[in-house]
């Protein structure tokens, strides 16, 4: 009998290599996989102290793999941690919020 083995350390290494940084100099969240910048979510100040989420972009080589959702979820979690109210201008963020109502309380 042949048993296949799943290497969980590799999966953990991939997970650890993904990070989202708030690039305040460029008003965007940056998504890195390893050392490669694969996506951005731009933001700007909106009315009444809210933050507008303007656009989400993922490099074509990384498209259709769920990275945009990872980036938007990370940005929304950061918004919650910072007690931001958001204005979802980006259509991807709008669709994400429609599928993930647990974040709707952040919408200004």
Buried (B, 14 or more C-beta within 10 A) or exposed (E): EEEEEEEEEEEEEEEEEBEBEBBEEEBBBBBBBEEEBBBBBBBEEBEEEBBBBBBBBBBEEBEEEEBBBBBBBBBBEBBBEEEBBBBBBBEBBEBBBEEEEEBEEBEB
